[in-house]
Structure formats: C-alpha cells, structure tokens
Amino acid sequence: MNPRLSLLLLVGVIFTKCFVTLLLQHRRALPRSLEGTLAADLELEGVDLYSYRGSDYPLAWPIPRPAMVRMFIEDTVRYQMDNEDSHAEWEALVPNDGIMYLGADKRPFSISMFHQLRCLNIVRRDLVEAHKPSDSEKTNQHQPTDLSRHCINYLRQMILCQSDLRLDTLLGKPKVQAFPDIYECKDWESIYNEVRSNQAGTTSGAAGA
C-alpha cells in the first residue's frame, strides 16, 4: 500500500477514536435534546454511547434512520372497531407489548409509536364496551377507564407535538370533509424489523444489543 495512503488512513482512525472519546467524556454536558439528535445523526455502528442505566440513555432509539416511503390515506376493511378480526389486528400492531431491551443490563424500553398505537386500541376497546347491550333496564352506563382518559390526553399531546402542517383538501357543501391524499412517511416496517430483531436478541447495533 502507498505509504502516504497508509498514513492518511492511520490519521483518520486516530481522529475518529479521539472524537468518540471526547464525545463520551463531554456528553453529559450536552442538552438532552441535542444529545438525542447527535446520537441519531452519528449512527455509529458498533459504538454504544450509552449505558442505559439511570438517566444515561438517549431521547430517541439510535437505530439507522428509516427511509421515506409513501402512504396512501384511504379507508380500509382492516382495523375495524369490533369484528372477529379486529382484536388480533390491533394487538399485532404492538408486537410483544412493544418492549425492547437495551444496554448490557437489558433495560426495558418502548417507543412513542407503540405507546400511541396501544392508546388507540385502548380507546377502541373502551368504545366497544360502552356500546355493548346492557342487561339492565337502564341504558349502559359504562364509564371511560382511567387508562382511556390517559390515552385520550396523550394522543392529544402527541398530535400537538407533531403539529403536522400538511395541507388536506376540503370538499363538500354544506358539510365540508377533509380528503388527505398521499403522505411521505418514515418506513415503519424498518422500525418493526429493528424491534423484532431486538426482541429476538439478534439486533446488530450495539445500542440495541
């Protein structure tokens, strides 16, 4: 190999190691918002910047950034409120309760995507229960559960947090309805693949091992 090229490669390796060392030493001084962004942007395969002990964990799961895919916004025969398949379909959206195990101690975590999907299912089940025929002469007086109340508020907060500015076409008179078209979204299937690998104990990235 060319001696000059070898020297450049050696300098590059030393610089990278020094950068990672400095990052590890000074990470606690970073704002946690910047800390999470930095870890996600670096995507250092095989380098775990966190111990996942106490507060030493990132704001976002540092997996490779998902590619962008298109989603056609349309009604579906799946994920209905209450039919013979709806329960299994909704449960399948959150595999194994959406729990991942991170760090050497296998500390359990989940992600907000699963929290939101689980909350939708909880509200769905509550609505189904509220509309079941009552044996009483009085109308069914089923009240929302505390968990359902939590979920409604959590979903409200998540929608506000995202503050999606995508324009939806409005059609119809006098009653106007929104007709969203195509969205560009993160590839959720790649996230599911990472979760399944983690749950199976086969995640390649050190942060998910």
Residue frames as a rotation matrix with the C-alpha (Angstrom) as fourth column:
MET 1
0.575 0.818 0.000 0.00
0.818 -0.575 0.000 0.00
0.000 0.000 -1.000 0.00
ASN 2
0.145 -0.481 0.864 1.15
0.351 -0.792 -0.500 3.52
0.925 0.376 0.054 -0.72
PRO 3
-0.528 -0.422 -0.737 2.91
0.817 -0.017 -0.576 4.85
0.231 -0.906 0.354 2.45
ARG 4
-0.958 0.188 0.217 1.14
-0.210 -0.974 -0.081 8.18
0.196 -0.123 0.973 2.11
LEU 5
-0.096 0.977 -0.193 -2.26
-0.439 0.132 0.889 6.49
0.893 0.170 0.416 1.86
SER 6
0.010 0.027 -1.000 -1.45
0.672 0.740 0.027 4.33
0.740 -0.672 -0.010 4.89
LEU 7
-0.871 -0.396 -0.292 -0.52
0.483 -0.579 -0.657 7.44
0.091 -0.713 0.696 6.86
LEU 8
-0.696 0.675 0.243 -3.79
-0.557 -0.722 0.410 9.15
0.452 0.150 0.879 5.90
LEU 9
0.154 0.764 -0.627 -5.81
-0.040 0.638 0.769 6.10
0.987 -0.093 0.129 6.94
LEU 10
-0.297 -0.348 -0.889 -3.98
0.833 0.360 -0.420 5.93
0.467 -0.865 0.183 10.27
VAL 11
-0.997 -0.053 0.063 -4.62
0.024 -0.919 -0.395 9.63
0.079 -0.392 0.917 10.93
GLY 12
-0.353 0.936 0.001 -8.30
-0.553 -0.210 0.806 9.12
0.755 0.284 0.591 10.07
VAL 13
0.165 0.377 -0.912 -8.65
0.432 0.803 0.410 6.22
0.887 -0.461 -0.030 12.51
ILE 14
-0.626 -0.478 -0.616 -6.90
0.759 -0.195 -0.621 8.16
0.176 -0.857 0.485 15.29
PHE 15
-0.903 0.337 0.267 -9.08
-0.326 -0.942 0.085 11.22
0.280 -0.010 0.960 14.67
THR 16
-0.024 0.955 -0.295 -12.25
-0.306 0.274 0.912 9.11
0.952 0.112 0.285 14.81
LYS 17
0.024 -0.015 -1.000 -11.21
0.760 0.650 0.009 7.46
0.649 -0.760 0.027 18.07
CYS 18
-0.884 -0.392 -0.255 -10.33
0.465 -0.673 -0.575 10.81
0.054 -0.627 0.777 19.61
PHE 19
-0.660 0.702 0.267 -13.69
-0.493 -0.674 0.550 12.28
0.566 0.231 0.791 18.53
VAL 20
0.225 0.756 -0.615 -15.65
0.074 0.616 0.784 9.39
0.972 -0.222 0.083 20.05
THR 21
-0.291 -0.418 -0.861 -13.61
0.872 0.254 -0.418 9.61
0.393 -0.872 0.290 23.27
LEU 22
-0.994 -0.077 0.074 -14.25
0.049 -0.946 -0.321 13.35
0.095 -0.316 0.944 23.61
LEU 23
-0.319 0.947 0.023 -17.93
-0.476 -0.181 0.861 12.81
0.820 0.264 0.509 22.89
LEU 24
0.200 0.361 -0.911 -18.18
0.513 0.753 0.412 10.20
0.834 -0.550 -0.035 25.63
GLN 25
-0.585 -0.536 -0.608 -16.36
0.792 -0.219 -0.570 12.44
0.172 -0.815 0.553 28.10
HIS 26
-0.979 0.121 -0.162 -18.47
-0.086 -0.974 -0.210 15.55
-0.184 -0.191 0.964 27.44
ARG 27
-0.624 0.782 -0.007 -21.83
0.323 0.266 0.908 14.01
0.712 0.564 -0.418 26.56
ARG 28
-0.149 0.604 -0.783 -23.31
0.988 0.116 -0.098 14.72
0.031 -0.788 -0.615 29.99
ALA 29
-0.615 -0.126 -0.779 -22.82
0.305 -0.948 -0.087 18.46
-0.727 -0.291 0.621 29.41
LEU 30
-0.952 0.284 0.113 -25.00
0.036 -0.262 0.964 18.39
0.303 0.922 0.239 26.30
PRO 31
-0.364 0.917 0.166 -28.68
-0.864 -0.265 -0.428 19.33
-0.349 -0.299 0.888 26.48
ARG 32
-0.425 0.185 0.886 -30.68
0.031 0.981 -0.190 16.10
-0.904 -0.054 -0.423 26.23
SER 33
0.716 0.688 -0.121 -32.49
-0.074 -0.098 -0.992 17.38
-0.695 0.719 -0.019 23.14
LEU 34
0.431 -0.658 -0.617 -29.14
-0.901 -0.282 -0.330 17.87
0.043 0.698 -0.715 21.35
GLU 35
-0.448 -0.627 0.638 -27.82
-0.701 0.689 0.184 14.65
-0.555 -0.364 -0.748 22.84
GLY 36
0.123 0.590 0.798 -30.58
0.128 0.788 -0.602 12.57
-0.984 0.176 0.022 21.25
THR 37
0.916 0.210 -0.343 -30.21
-0.268 -0.317 -0.910 14.31
-0.300 0.925 -0.234 17.90
LEU 38
0.121 -0.966 -0.230 -26.45
-0.987 -0.141 0.073 13.86
-0.103 0.218 -0.970 17.94
ALA 39
-0.438 -0.274 0.856 -26.68
-0.359 0.927 0.113 10.14
-0.824 -0.258 -0.504 18.62
ALA 40
0.487 0.712 0.507 -29.24
0.244 0.446 -0.861 9.66
-0.839 0.543 0.043 15.85
ASP 41
0.857 -0.168 -0.486 -27.19
-0.494 -0.532 -0.688 11.67
-0.143 0.830 -0.539 13.36
LEU 42
-0.099 -0.991 0.087 -23.93
-0.922 0.124 0.367 9.88
-0.375 -0.044 -0.926 14.10
GLU 43
0.853 0.499 -0.154 -25.32
-0.522 0.803 -0.286 6.38
-0.019 0.325 0.946 13.58
LEU 44
-0.172 -0.985 -0.027 -22.02
-0.970 0.174 -0.167 4.90
0.169 -0.002 -0.986 14.76
GLU 45
0.706 0.444 -0.552 -22.47
-0.412 0.891 0.191 1.19
0.577 0.092 0.812 14.14
GLY 46
0.333 -0.555 -0.762 -20.91
0.573 0.761 -0.303 -0.91
0.749 -0.336 0.572 16.88
VAL 47
-0.800 -0.579 0.157 -20.36
0.248 -0.557 -0.793 2.11
0.547 -0.595 0.589 19.16
ASP 48
0.257 0.895 -0.365 -22.74
0.770 0.039 0.637 2.32
0.584 -0.445 -0.678 22.13
LEU 49
-0.438 -0.434 0.787 -22.65
0.024 -0.881 -0.472 5.83
0.898 -0.188 0.397 23.57
TYR 50
0.062 0.612 0.788 -24.97
-0.857 -0.373 0.357 4.97
0.512 -0.698 0.501 26.47
SER 51
-0.932 -0.354 0.083 -25.01
-0.332 0.737 -0.588 2.61
0.147 -0.576 -0.804 29.42
TYR 52
-0.144 0.972 -0.184 -28.84
-0.207 0.152 0.967 2.64
0.968 0.178 0.179 29.65
ARG 53
-0.242 0.042 -0.969 -28.51
0.904 0.373 -0.209 2.95
0.353 -0.927 -0.128 33.42
GLY 54
-0.335 0.204 -0.920 -30.29
0.578 -0.726 -0.372 5.66
-0.744 -0.656 0.125 35.35
SER 55
0.604 0.560 -0.567 -30.72
-0.022 -0.700 -0.714 8.72
-0.797 0.443 -0.410 33.12
ASP 56
-0.369 -0.848 -0.380 -27.92
-0.526 -0.146 0.838 7.66
-0.766 0.509 -0.392 30.78
TYR 57
-0.296 0.310 0.904 -29.98
0.737 0.676 0.010 6.87
-0.608 0.669 -0.428 27.69
PRO 58
-0.982 -0.133 0.133 -30.86
0.188 -0.701 0.688 8.81
0.001 0.701 0.713 24.50
LEU 59
-0.449 0.864 -0.225 -34.14
-0.549 -0.466 -0.693 10.60
-0.704 -0.188 0.685 23.85
ALA 60
0.554 0.592 -0.586 -34.62
-0.825 0.295 -0.482 8.59
-0.113 0.750 0.651 20.66
TRP 61
0.643 -0.284 0.711 -33.73
0.102 0.952 0.288 4.99
-0.759 -0.113 0.641 19.92
PRO 62
0.124 -0.681 -0.721 -30.46
-0.756 -0.536 0.376 5.27
-0.643 0.499 -0.581 17.94
ILE 63
0.160 -0.016 0.987 -31.21
0.492 0.868 -0.066 2.87
-0.856 0.496 0.147 15.10
PRO 64
-0.831 -0.447 0.330 -30.37
0.490 -0.310 0.815 3.62
-0.262 0.839 0.477 11.45
ARG 65
-0.567 0.620 -0.542 -32.59
-0.437 -0.784 -0.440 6.42
-0.698 -0.012 0.716 10.19
PRO 66
-0.044 0.620 0.784 -35.63
0.509 0.689 -0.516 4.94
-0.860 0.376 -0.346 8.39
ALA 67
-0.922 -0.164 0.349 -36.02
0.385 -0.328 0.862 5.63
-0.027 0.930 0.366 4.69
MET 68
-0.530 0.774 -0.345 -39.01
-0.540 -0.622 -0.566 7.63
-0.653 -0.114 0.748 3.49
VAL 69
-0.851 0.368 0.375 -42.00
0.517 0.715 0.471 5.83
-0.095 0.594 -0.799 1.95
ARG 70
-0.744 0.658 0.116 -45.37
-0.530 -0.687 0.496 6.91
0.406 0.308 0.860 0.59
MET 71
-0.802 0.595 0.040 -48.63
0.407 0.594 -0.694 6.19
-0.437 -0.541 -0.719 2.37
PHE 72
-0.693 0.678 0.245 -51.95
0.013 -0.327 0.945 6.42
0.721 0.658 0.218 0.55
ILE 73
-0.896 0.411 0.170 -54.53
-0.268 -0.195 -0.943 7.75
-0.354 -0.891 0.285 3.01
GLU 74
-0.405 0.781 -0.476 -57.67
-0.585 0.178 0.791 5.69
0.703 0.599 0.384 2.43
ASP 75
0.296 0.606 0.738 -60.27
-0.940 0.322 0.112 3.68
-0.170 -0.727 0.665 4.29
THR 76
-0.672 -0.540 -0.507 -59.52
-0.590 0.804 -0.075 0.02
0.448 0.249 -0.859 4.93
VAL 77
0.415 0.813 -0.409 -61.53
-0.376 0.563 0.736 -3.09
0.829 -0.152 0.539 5.77
ARG 78
-0.045 -0.512 -0.858 -58.94
0.685 0.609 -0.400 -3.89
0.727 -0.605 0.323 8.42
TYR 79
-0.890 -0.381 -0.251 -58.58
0.421 -0.475 -0.773 -2.39
0.175 -0.793 0.583 11.92
GLN 80
-0.131 0.932 0.338 -62.31
0.071 -0.332 0.941 -2.07
0.989 0.147 -0.023 12.41
MET 81
-0.153 0.147 0.977 -63.91
-0.869 -0.491 -0.063 -1.16
0.470 -0.859 0.203 15.71
ASP 82
-0.337 0.138 0.931 -65.35
-0.682 0.647 -0.342 -4.57
-0.650 -0.750 -0.124 16.53
ASN 83
0.587 0.503 -0.634 -65.40
-0.767 0.597 -0.237 -7.67
0.259 0.626 0.736 14.36
GLU 84
0.993 -0.104 0.058 -63.92
0.074 0.921 0.382 -11.15
-0.093 -0.375 0.922 14.56
ASP 85
0.398 -0.900 0.178 -60.51
0.813 0.256 -0.524 -9.99
0.426 0.353 0.833 13.34
SER 86
0.611 -0.129 0.781 -60.21
-0.067 -0.992 -0.111 -6.53
0.789 0.016 -0.615 14.84
HIS 87
0.925 -0.261 0.277 -58.79
-0.301 -0.054 0.952 -7.54
-0.234 -0.964 -0.129 18.23
ALA 88
0.512 -0.762 0.396 -55.97
0.651 0.645 0.401 -9.60
-0.561 0.052 0.826 16.71
GLU 89
0.378 -0.353 0.856 -55.19
0.759 -0.412 -0.505 -6.93
0.531 0.840 0.112 14.11
TRP 90
0.741 -0.072 0.668 -54.90
-0.297 -0.927 0.230 -4.15
0.603 -0.368 -0.708 16.67
GLU 91
0.853 -0.443 0.274 -52.83
-0.140 0.313 0.940 -6.29
-0.502 -0.840 0.205 19.03
ALA 92
0.520 -0.668 0.532 -50.44
0.828 0.548 -0.121 -7.20
-0.210 0.503 0.838 16.21
LEU 93
0.705 -0.231 0.670 -49.58
0.188 -0.850 -0.491 -3.51
0.683 0.473 -0.556 15.76
VAL 94
0.366 -0.576 0.731 -47.63
-0.892 -0.442 0.099 -3.67
0.266 -0.688 -0.675 19.04
PRO 95
0.412 -0.197 -0.890 -45.59
-0.086 0.964 -0.253 -6.90
0.907 0.180 0.380 18.97
ASN 96
-0.028 -0.408 -0.913 -44.83
0.808 0.528 -0.261 -8.35
0.589 -0.745 0.315 22.41
ASP 97
0.624 0.424 -0.656 -46.23
0.742 -0.583 0.330 -5.22
-0.243 -0.693 -0.679 24.07
GLY 98
0.802 -0.293 0.520 -43.71
0.157 -0.737 -0.658 -3.12
0.576 0.609 -0.545 22.12
ILE 99
0.855 -0.502 0.129 -40.95
-0.272 -0.221 0.937 -3.74
-0.442 -0.836 -0.326 24.66
MET 100
0.592 -0.782 -0.195 -37.28
-0.010 0.236 -0.972 -3.58
0.806 0.577 0.132 23.64
TYR 101
0.887 -0.381 -0.262 -34.32
0.356 0.203 0.912 -4.39
-0.294 -0.902 0.316 25.87
LEU 102
0.717 -0.586 0.377 -31.36
0.006 -0.536 -0.844 -2.03
0.697 0.608 -0.381 25.63
GLY 103
0.265 -0.737 0.621 -27.89
-0.898 -0.423 -0.119 -1.96
0.350 -0.527 -0.774 27.12
ALA 104
-0.620 -0.636 -0.460 -25.85
-0.409 0.762 -0.502 -4.60
0.670 -0.123 -0.732 28.87
ASP 105
-0.899 0.304 0.314 -28.49
-0.231 0.279 -0.932 -4.89
-0.371 -0.911 -0.181 31.61
LYS 106
-0.750 0.643 0.154 -31.30
0.514 0.421 0.748 -5.41
0.416 0.640 -0.646 29.05
ARG 107
-0.773 0.469 -0.428 -33.27
0.088 -0.588 -0.804 -2.47
-0.629 -0.659 0.413 30.42
PRO 108
-0.236 0.760 0.606 -36.84
0.941 0.334 -0.052 -2.42
-0.242 0.558 -0.794 29.05
PHE 109
-0.715 0.111 -0.690 -37.94
-0.197 -0.979 0.047 0.50
-0.670 0.169 0.723 26.88
SER 110
0.135 0.678 0.722 -40.68
0.846 0.300 -0.440 1.17
-0.515 0.671 -0.534 24.37
ILE 111
-0.903 -0.384 0.194 -41.11
0.427 -0.741 0.519 3.86
-0.055 0.551 0.833 21.71
SER 112
-0.638 0.669 -0.381 -43.74
-0.349 -0.693 -0.631 6.55
-0.686 -0.270 0.676 21.38
MET 113
-0.571 0.433 -0.697 -45.09
-0.730 0.120 0.673 4.99
0.375 0.893 0.247 18.17
PHE 114
-0.614 0.320 -0.721 -46.13
0.328 0.935 0.135 1.90
0.718 -0.154 -0.679 20.12
HIS 115
-0.830 0.326 -0.453 -47.49
0.368 -0.291 -0.883 3.98
-0.420 -0.900 0.121 23.02
GLN 116
-0.607 0.603 -0.517 -49.74
-0.700 -0.714 -0.011 5.82
-0.376 0.355 0.856 20.58
LEU 117
-0.477 0.421 -0.771 -50.92
-0.497 0.594 0.632 2.65
0.724 0.685 -0.074 18.82
ARG 118
-0.752 0.193 -0.630 -51.60
0.553 0.705 -0.444 0.97
0.359 -0.682 -0.637 22.15
CYS 119
-0.799 0.461 -0.387 -53.60
-0.007 -0.650 -0.760 4.00
-0.602 -0.605 0.522 23.26
LEU 120
-0.523 0.631 -0.573 -55.73
-0.836 -0.249 0.490 3.90
0.166 0.735 0.657 20.11
ASN 121
-0.502 0.305 -0.809 -56.51
0.021 0.940 0.341 0.27
0.864 0.154 -0.479 20.86
ILE 122
-0.843 0.178 -0.507 -57.39
0.530 0.116 -0.840 1.05
-0.090 -0.977 -0.192 24.49
VAL 123
-0.671 0.625 -0.399 -59.82
-0.513 -0.780 -0.358 3.79
-0.535 -0.035 0.844 23.40
ARG 124
-0.481 0.479 -0.734 -61.28
-0.663 0.350 0.662 1.44
0.574 0.805 0.149 20.78
ARG 125
-0.663 0.204 -0.721 -61.90
0.419 0.899 -0.131 -1.28
0.621 -0.388 -0.681 23.37
ASP 126
-0.846 0.348 -0.404 -63.50
0.247 -0.416 -0.875 1.24
-0.473 -0.840 0.266 25.71
LEU 127
-0.555 0.657 -0.511 -65.86
-0.810 -0.566 0.151 2.43
-0.190 0.498 0.846 22.97
VAL 128
-0.499 0.348 -0.794 -66.78
-0.282 0.801 0.529 -1.16
0.819 0.488 -0.301 22.12
GLU 129
-0.779 0.163 -0.606 -67.51
0.593 0.505 -0.627 -1.89
0.204 -0.848 -0.490 25.77
ALA 130
-0.818 0.456 -0.350 -69.62
-0.168 -0.772 -0.613 1.26
-0.550 -0.443 0.708 26.06
HIS 131
-0.360 0.693 -0.625 -71.86
-0.932 -0.238 0.272 0.16
0.040 0.681 0.731 23.17
LYS 132
-0.915 0.078 -0.396 -72.48
0.060 0.997 0.055 -3.39
0.398 0.027 -0.917 24.33
PRO 133
0.040 0.996 0.080 -76.13
-0.163 -0.072 0.984 -4.15
0.986 -0.053 0.160 25.12
SER 134
-0.754 -0.272 0.599 -76.88
-0.590 -0.121 -0.798 -3.79
0.289 -0.955 -0.069 28.80
ASP 135
-0.616 0.528 -0.584 -78.80
0.531 0.826 0.187 -6.40
0.582 -0.195 -0.790 30.83
SER 136
-0.725 0.326 -0.607 -80.10
0.440 -0.458 -0.772 -3.58
-0.529 -0.827 0.189 32.96
GLU 137
0.318 0.898 0.303 -83.34
0.913 -0.204 -0.353 -1.79
-0.255 0.389 -0.885 32.16
LYS 138
0.644 -0.182 -0.743 -81.32
-0.094 -0.983 0.160 1.39
-0.759 -0.033 -0.650 32.20
THR 139
0.901 -0.402 -0.165 -79.05
-0.205 -0.058 -0.977 2.30
0.383 0.914 -0.135 29.34
ASN 140
0.475 -0.808 -0.348 -75.48
0.809 0.557 -0.188 1.11
0.346 -0.192 0.918 29.52
GLN 141
0.989 -0.087 0.116 -73.70
-0.130 -0.891 0.435 3.42
0.066 -0.445 -0.893 31.95
HIS 142
0.494 -0.870 -0.008 -70.18
0.869 0.493 0.044 2.27
-0.034 -0.028 0.999 31.13
GLN 143
0.923 -0.237 -0.304 -67.69
-0.162 -0.954 0.252 4.96
-0.350 -0.183 -0.919 32.06
PRO 144
0.613 -0.771 -0.171 -64.30
-0.224 0.038 -0.974 5.55
0.758 0.635 -0.149 30.41
THR 145
0.681 -0.463 -0.567 -61.45
0.724 0.536 0.433 3.97
0.104 -0.706 0.701 32.34
ASP 146
0.685 -0.537 -0.492 -58.60
-0.089 -0.732 0.675 5.99
-0.723 -0.419 -0.550 33.82
LEU 147
-0.297 -0.834 0.465 -56.33
0.413 0.327 0.850 4.39
-0.861 0.444 0.247 31.23
SER 148
0.069 0.420 0.905 -58.62
0.997 -0.069 -0.044 5.53
0.044 0.905 -0.424 28.42
ARG 149
0.950 0.253 -0.182 -58.64
0.278 -0.952 0.130 9.07
-0.141 -0.174 -0.975 29.80
HIS 150
0.213 -0.955 -0.205 -54.85
-0.021 -0.215 0.976 9.00
-0.977 -0.203 -0.066 29.94
CYS 151
-0.351 -0.379 0.856 -54.71
0.749 0.435 0.500 7.79
-0.562 0.817 0.131 26.34
ILE 152
0.576 0.620 0.532 -57.02
0.811 -0.516 -0.276 10.49
0.103 0.591 -0.800 25.00
ASN 153
0.902 -0.268 -0.338 -54.87
-0.113 -0.903 0.414 13.16
-0.416 -0.336 -0.845 26.63
TYR 154
-0.021 -0.970 0.243 -51.62
0.115 0.239 0.964 11.52
-0.993 0.049 0.107 25.50
LEU 155
-0.109 0.045 0.993 -52.80
0.961 0.260 0.094 11.31
-0.254 0.964 -0.071 21.87
ARG 156
0.889 0.443 0.116 -53.88
0.457 -0.875 -0.161 14.96
0.030 0.196 -0.980 22.03
GLN 157
0.615 -0.722 -0.317 -50.43
-0.253 -0.562 0.788 15.94
-0.747 -0.404 -0.528 23.24
MET 158
-0.233 -0.735 0.637 -48.67
0.445 0.502 0.742 13.86
-0.865 0.456 0.210 20.58
ILE 159
0.317 0.427 0.847 -50.76
0.948 -0.156 -0.276 15.43
0.014 0.891 -0.455 17.79
LEU 160
0.995 0.030 -0.098 -49.94
0.042 -0.992 0.119 18.90
-0.093 -0.122 -0.988 19.09
CYS 161
0.311 -0.950 0.010 -46.28
-0.074 -0.013 0.997 17.96
-0.947 -0.311 -0.075 19.43
GLN 162
-0.248 -0.379 0.891 -46.09
0.799 0.441 0.410 16.83
-0.548 0.814 0.194 15.80
SER 163
0.133 0.395 -0.909 -48.08
-0.083 -0.909 -0.408 19.86
-0.988 0.130 -0.088 14.55
ASP 164
-0.421 -0.267 0.867 -48.30
0.721 0.481 0.498 18.40
-0.550 0.835 -0.010 11.05
LEU 165
-0.267 0.242 -0.933 -48.65
-0.289 -0.944 -0.163 21.24
-0.919 0.226 0.322 8.53
ARG 166
-0.929 -0.040 0.368 -49.53
0.310 0.459 0.833 19.03
-0.203 0.888 -0.413 5.57
LEU 167
-0.593 0.736 -0.326 -52.48
-0.743 -0.656 -0.132 20.58
-0.311 0.164 0.936 3.68
ASP 168
-0.697 0.496 0.517 -55.62
0.480 0.859 -0.177 18.44
-0.532 0.125 -0.838 3.31
THR 169
-0.883 0.444 0.150 -58.12
-0.079 -0.455 0.887 19.19
0.462 0.772 0.437 0.55
LEU 170
-0.676 0.737 -0.009 -61.60
0.033 0.018 -0.999 20.13
-0.736 -0.676 -0.036 1.81
LEU 171
-0.896 0.428 -0.117 -64.60
-0.120 0.021 0.993 19.15
0.427 0.903 0.033 -0.29
GLY 172
-0.459 0.823 -0.335 -68.38
0.821 0.537 0.195 19.14
0.340 -0.185 -0.922 0.09
LYS 173
-0.892 0.312 0.328 -71.22
-0.380 -0.909 -0.169 21.55
0.245 -0.276 0.929 0.79
PRO 174
0.646 -0.091 0.758 -72.71
-0.387 -0.895 0.223 22.41
0.658 -0.437 -0.613 3.20
LYS 175
0.874 -0.345 0.342 -70.80
-0.194 0.396 0.897 19.83
-0.445 -0.851 0.279 5.25
VAL 176
0.484 -0.788 -0.380 -67.10
-0.775 -0.184 -0.605 20.01
0.407 0.587 -0.700 4.48
GLN 177
0.934 -0.245 0.261 -64.92
0.076 0.848 0.525 16.90
-0.350 -0.470 0.810 4.73
ALA 178
0.213 -0.944 -0.254 -61.15
-0.824 -0.313 0.473 16.57
-0.526 0.109 -0.844 4.59
PHE 179
0.994 0.051 0.092 -59.68
0.012 0.813 -0.582 14.38
-0.104 0.579 0.808 1.87
PRO 180
0.235 -0.972 -0.019 -55.98
-0.614 -0.163 0.772 13.74
-0.753 -0.170 -0.635 2.53
ASP 181
0.754 -0.001 -0.657 -54.07
-0.619 0.333 -0.712 12.23
0.220 0.943 0.250 -0.37
ILE 182
0.620 -0.635 -0.461 -50.55
0.454 0.770 -0.449 10.81
0.640 0.069 0.765 -0.19
TYR 183
0.893 -0.380 0.243 -48.17
-0.427 -0.536 0.729 11.27
-0.146 -0.754 -0.640 2.71
GLU 184
0.216 -0.898 -0.383 -44.43
-0.187 0.347 -0.919 10.81
0.958 0.270 -0.093 2.83
CYS 185
0.863 0.224 0.453 -43.66
-0.488 0.132 0.863 8.85
0.134 -0.966 0.223 5.97
LYS 186
-0.274 -0.899 0.341 -40.84
-0.945 0.317 0.078 7.10
-0.178 -0.301 -0.937 7.76
ASP 187
-0.138 0.159 -0.978 -40.64
-0.496 0.843 0.207 3.46
0.857 0.513 -0.038 6.73
TRP 188
0.253 0.338 0.906 -42.42
-0.967 0.078 0.241 1.95
0.011 -0.938 0.347 9.71
GLU 189
0.948 0.101 -0.302 -41.64
-0.137 0.986 -0.099 -1.58
0.287 0.135 0.948 8.51
SER 190
0.062 -0.991 -0.123 -37.91
0.081 0.127 -0.989 -0.98
0.995 0.051 0.088 9.06
ILE 191
-0.317 -0.100 0.943 -38.71
-0.856 -0.397 -0.330 0.08
0.408 -0.912 0.040 12.64
TYR 192
0.721 0.621 0.307 -40.73
-0.690 0.685 0.235 -3.12
-0.065 -0.382 0.922 13.16
ASN 193
0.683 -0.526 -0.506 -37.78
0.100 0.754 -0.649 -5.12
0.723 0.392 0.568 11.83
GLU 194
-0.360 -0.840 0.407 -35.45
-0.320 -0.299 -0.899 -3.48
0.877 -0.454 -0.161 14.35
VAL 195
-0.002 0.450 0.893 -37.92
-0.998 -0.052 0.023 -4.17
0.056 -0.891 0.450 17.17
ARG 196
0.914 0.375 -0.156 -38.34
-0.378 0.926 0.009 -7.83
0.148 0.051 0.988 16.18
SER 197
0.285 -0.896 -0.342 -34.56
0.117 0.386 -0.915 -8.26
0.951 0.221 0.215 15.97
ASN 198
-0.449 -0.423 0.787 -34.14
-0.663 -0.433 -0.611 -6.69
0.599 -0.796 -0.086 19.40
GLN 199
0.326 0.684 0.652 -36.85
-0.941 0.303 0.153 -8.86
-0.092 -0.664 0.742 20.93
ALA 200
0.952 -0.029 -0.306 -35.24
-0.062 0.957 -0.282 -11.94
0.301 0.288 0.909 19.39
GLY 201
0.681 -0.732 0.003 -31.86
-0.026 -0.019 0.999 -10.87
-0.732 -0.681 -0.032 20.75
THR 202
0.203 -0.583 0.787 -30.34
0.897 0.434 0.090 -10.53
-0.394 0.688 0.610 17.30
THR 203
0.984 0.152 -0.097 -30.06
0.109 -0.929 -0.353 -6.75
-0.144 0.337 -0.931 16.88
SER 204
0.423 -0.872 0.247 -26.79
0.790 0.222 -0.571 -5.97
0.443 0.437 0.783 15.13
GLY 205
0.183 -0.341 0.922 -26.35
-0.114 -0.939 -0.325 -2.46
0.976 -0.046 -0.211 16.57
ALA 206
-0.681 -0.532 -0.503 -24.63
0.415 0.286 -0.864 -2.22
0.603 -0.797 0.026 19.94
ALA 207
-0.809 0.390 0.441 -27.26
-0.561 -0.735 -0.380 0.19
0.176 -0.555 0.813 21.24
GLY 208
0.222 0.972 -0.072 -29.94
-0.915 0.234 0.330 -2.44
0.337 -0.008 0.941 20.83
ALA 209
-0.268 -0.396 -0.879 -27.93
-0.199 0.915 -0.351 -5.43
0.943 0.081 -0.324 21.96
